[in-house]
Amino acid sequence: MNRASDAADEERQRVAAEVASRLRRRGVQLSGSESAVELADIEESVEEFERAVERSGGDLMVDEPVAGDSPIAPDETWFVLPVRKANESVASFIGRISDATERITSQ
C-alpha cells in the first residue's frame, strides 16, 4: 500500500514539475510554493487566454514573453499575458488572466 502511495506522489510531483516548466517557458512567474492543483489551474487559465488571443487574430510568437522577458512586438497590448505580481496569490493572478481573456473576447 505504501509503495503505491509513494509512486502516486512521485507521479504527481513529476507532472507538477512539467506544468511549472511549461508555465515558466510562457513567462509566468512562479514562487515554487504552488500546489499541483494551483499549477493546473494557472495553466488552464493561460491556455484559455491564448485561445482567445488566437481567435482574435493575435500571434502568440510575438505576443508572449520570450524566456520571461517582455514580448517581442505585441499585435495589441491586450494580447499580452498579464504578469504575475510579486507575492500575488494564485487566485488573484487567475482572476486577472480571466479579466484579460474577457477583454479580448469582448473586442
N, C-alpha and C positions, 0 to 999 in steps of 0.2 A: 504494500500500500504506500509506503513512504517513498519508494523508488518512482512510482507513477506520479506522485505529487511533486517530487523533485524534478522529474523530466518535464512535467507540465509548467512548472515555474521557470525552468530554463528556456523552454519554448516561448513563453510569454515575454521573457526578458529579451530574447533574440529578436522577436517580432517588434517589440517596443524600440529596440536599438535601430532596426531597419527603418521604422517610421520616423524616428528622430533624425536619422541621416537624410532621408528624403526631404523632410521639412527644412533642415538646415541648408540643403542644396537650393531650396526655393527662397532662401533668405530669411527664414523665420528664426527669430532669436528664441532659444530655449534656455531655461535655467538649469535643467538637469534634474529637477525635482518633480517634473510632471509624471503623473501615473500613466500606465499604458492606455487606460480609457481616455484620459485627457489628450494624449498624443493622437489617438484615433479621432477624437472629436475635432481637434485642430486640423488634422489632415482632411477630414470630410468638409469642413468649412472652407479651407483653402481650395479644395477641388471644386466646390460649388462656385466660388468666386472666379476661378479660372474658366469654368464652363460659361459663366456669364460674360466674361471678357471675350472669349472666342465667339460666342453667339452675337456679340455686338460688333464684331469685326476687328477686335484687338489682336495683336500678335504677342504671344507670351514670351517670345525670344527677346523682345525689346522692352516689354512692359514689366518684367520681373527682374529683381536684383540679380546681379552676377556675383556669385561667391560671397553673398552677404553685403555687397556694395550697393550703390544706387543703380536703378535701371539705366540701360544704355541711352535710350531716347524714347520714352513712352509715347504712344499714339495720343493718349489723353491722360491727364493726371489721375482721373478716377479709375483708370485701368491698372494702377499700381497697387499691389497688395499692401494693406496697412502694415506699418512697422510696429512690432510689439514693444511697448514701453518698458523701461526698467521696472522690475517688481510688479508688473501688471499681472493680474490674475488671469488664468486660462479663460474663465467665463467672460471677463471683460473683453479680452482680446477676441474671442469668438464673436461676441456681440458687435464689436467694431467691424469685423470682417463681414458679418451678416448685413450690417448697415451699408457697407460699401457695395456689397453684392446687390442690395435693393436699389441703391442709387444707379447702378449700371443698368439694371433691368427696367428702370423707370425712364431712362433716357430715350 
